[in-house]
Amino acid sequence: MGWRRPLAGLACIATLAACSGNATPGSEAAARGRDVYLGYCVSCHAQDPAGDGPLGPAVKGSSEELLRARVLHGTYPPGYTPKRPSAVMQPLPQLESKIPDLAAYLR
């Protein structure tokens, strides 16, 4: 009986670690970026940013420059070749202050 409590604690820690996505441990910016991604992006992009979603492509590794252009203005940075030729994504200018956090999460 005495071993169950520590085992349950370890199970909780393992579950929390697994739920942290690709956020770097201790990175508050990446944790905030994960919240932004889950709140605004997963409806079109995959739950896992490394996978293609139903409407949007994989976004893992997207640069802050690309995020600013695409998320805020619905455009692409000069010289960038889009992964999908579509114009479905609408600009989300309300996320301007959250772009650095989103970039940290997607790294």
C-alpha positions as CSV (number, residue, x, y, z in Angstrom):
1,M,0.0,0.0,0.0
2,G,2.8,2.4,0.9
3,W,4.3,2.3,-2.7
4,R,1.0,3.5,-4.4
5,R,1.2,7.1,-3.3
6,P,4.7,7.7,-4.7
7,L,3.8,5.8,-7.9
8,A,0.7,8.0,-8.4
9,G,2.9,11.1,-8.0
10,L,5.3,9.9,-10.6
11,A,2.4,9.1,-12.9
12,C,1.1,12.7,-12.5
13,I,4.5,14.1,-13.3
14,A,4.8,12.0,-16.4
15,T,1.4,13.0,-17.6
16,L,2.2,16.7,-17.1
17,A,5.5,16.3,-19.0
18,A,3.7,14.6,-21.9
19,C,1.1,17.4,-22.1
20,S,3.8,20.1,-22.4
21,G,4.0,19.6,-26.2
22,N,7.3,20.8,-27.7
23,A,7.7,23.6,-25.2
24,T,11.1,23.8,-23.8
25,P,11.0,23.0,-20.1
26,G,11.0,26.3,-18.2
27,S,10.2,28.4,-21.2
28,E,7.3,30.7,-20.2
29,A,7.2,32.1,-23.8
30,A,6.8,28.7,-25.3
31,A,4.1,27.8,-22.8
32,R,2.2,31.0,-23.7
33,G,2.7,30.2,-27.3
34,R,1.3,26.8,-26.9
35,D,-1.9,28.4,-25.4
36,V,-2.1,30.7,-28.4
37,Y,-1.6,27.8,-30.8
38,L,-4.3,25.7,-29.1
39,G,-6.7,28.6,-28.9
40,Y,-6.3,29.9,-32.5
41,C,-4.5,27.5,-34.7
42,V,-5.6,23.9,-34.1
43,S,-8.9,24.3,-35.9
44,C,-7.1,24.4,-39.2
45,H,-3.6,23.1,-38.4
46,A,-3.0,19.8,-36.6
47,Q,-2.9,19.4,-32.8
48,D,0.7,18.6,-33.3
49,P,2.4,21.5,-35.2
50,A,4.7,19.0,-37.0
51,G,1.7,17.5,-38.8
52,D,-0.5,18.8,-41.6
53,G,-4.0,19.8,-40.5
54,P,-7.3,19.6,-42.3
55,L,-6.9,23.1,-43.9
56,G,-3.4,24.3,-42.9
57,P,0.1,22.7,-43.4
58,A,2.5,21.8,-40.7
59,V,3.9,24.9,-39.0
60,K,6.6,23.5,-36.7
61,G,9.7,25.6,-37.1
62,S,8.0,28.6,-38.6
63,S,10.1,31.7,-38.3
64,E,8.9,34.8,-36.5
65,E,9.1,36.6,-39.8
66,L,6.8,34.1,-41.5
67,L,4.4,34.2,-38.5
68,R,4.2,38.0,-38.6
69,A,3.5,38.1,-42.3
70,R,1.0,35.3,-42.4
71,V,-0.8,35.7,-39.1
72,L,-1.0,39.5,-39.0
73,H,-1.3,40.3,-42.6
74,G,-2.3,37.2,-44.5
75,T,0.8,37.5,-46.7
76,Y,4.2,35.8,-47.0
77,P,7.7,37.2,-46.5
78,P,9.5,38.1,-49.7
79,G,10.9,35.1,-51.4
80,Y,8.9,32.6,-49.3
81,T,7.3,29.7,-51.2
82,P,4.0,28.6,-49.6
83,K,3.5,25.0,-48.7
84,R,-0.1,25.1,-50.0
85,P,-1.5,27.5,-52.6
86,S,-4.5,28.8,-50.8
87,A,-5.9,32.0,-49.4
88,V,-8.1,30.5,-46.7
89,M,-6.3,31.9,-43.7
90,Q,-7.6,35.2,-42.5
91,P,-5.3,37.7,-40.8
92,L,-5.5,37.7,-37.0
93,P,-4.0,41.2,-36.0
94,Q,-5.2,40.8,-32.4
95,L,-2.3,38.3,-32.0
96,E,0.5,40.8,-32.7
97,S,1.8,40.9,-29.2
98,K,1.7,37.0,-29.0
99,I,3.8,36.3,-32.2
100,P,7.1,35.9,-30.2
101,D,5.5,33.4,-27.9
102,L,4.0,31.5,-30.8
103,A,7.4,31.4,-32.5
104,A,9.0,30.1,-29.3
105,Y,6.4,27.3,-29.1
106,L,6.9,26.3,-32.8
107,R,10.7,26.2,-32.6
